[in-house]
Amino acid sequence: MSLLQSYRNLSPRTRIGVGIGILAWGFIGLQLSDRAEEKFGLKPTDEDKAALSQLAPRIIAVDKGKDR
């Protein structure tokens, strides 16, 4: 039996509880990750941010003109 089938076999009330639990787990992780990053000294430096911005793709808009 697959995980999805097992999930579908749960009662609606239990499925709501599982869904809320997963959302709460994600929310708590998002809230605590910044604090853990600072505590363990993993916060990016300005040099790291500059190196990352150089790797980001750049988009240049080109006007086609009225001839086409």
C-alpha positions in Angstrom: 0.0 0.0 0.0 1.5 3.3 -1.0 1.9 6.3 1.3 -0.7 8.3 -0.7 -3.3 5.5 -0.4 -2.6 5.2 3.3 -3.2 8.9 3.7 -6.4 8.7 1.7 -7.7 5.9 4.0 -7.4 8.2 7.1 -10.5 9.9 8.3 -11.0 13.5 7.2 -10.4 14.8 10.7 -7.1 12.9 10.9 -6.1 14.2 7.5 -6.7 17.7 8.7 -4.6 17.0 11.8 -1.7 15.6 9.7 -1.9 18.6 7.3 -1.8 21.1 10.1 1.0 19.2 11.7 3.1 19.4 8.5 2.4 23.1 8.2 3.3 23.7 11.8 6.6 21.7 11.3 7.5 23.9 8.3 6.6 27.1 10.1 8.6 26.3 13.1 11.6 25.3 10.9 11.4 28.6 9.1 11.3 30.5 12.3 14.2 28.6 14.0 16.5 28.4 11.0 17.6 32.0 11.2 18.4 31.7 14.9 20.3 28.5 14.4 22.2 30.1 11.5 23.4 32.9 13.8 24.1 30.6 16.7 26.4 28.3 14.7 28.1 31.1 12.9 26.8 30.2 9.4 25.4 33.7 8.5 26.7 34.7 5.0 29.2 37.5 4.8 29.0 40.4 2.4 31.6 38.6 0.3 29.4 35.6 0.1 26.4 37.7 -1.0 28.5 39.5 -3.7 29.7 36.1 -5.1 26.2 34.8 -5.2 24.9 37.9 -6.9 27.5 37.4 -9.6 26.2 33.9 -10.3 22.6 35.1 -10.7 21.3 35.3 -14.3 20.9 38.8 -15.7 18.0 39.7 -18.0 18.4 42.3 -20.7 15.3 43.6 -22.5 15.7 44.2 -26.2 13.2 46.2 -28.2 12.3 44.5 -31.5 11.3 47.7 -33.3 8.3 48.4 -35.5 9.7 46.6 -38.7 8.5 43.2 -37.5 
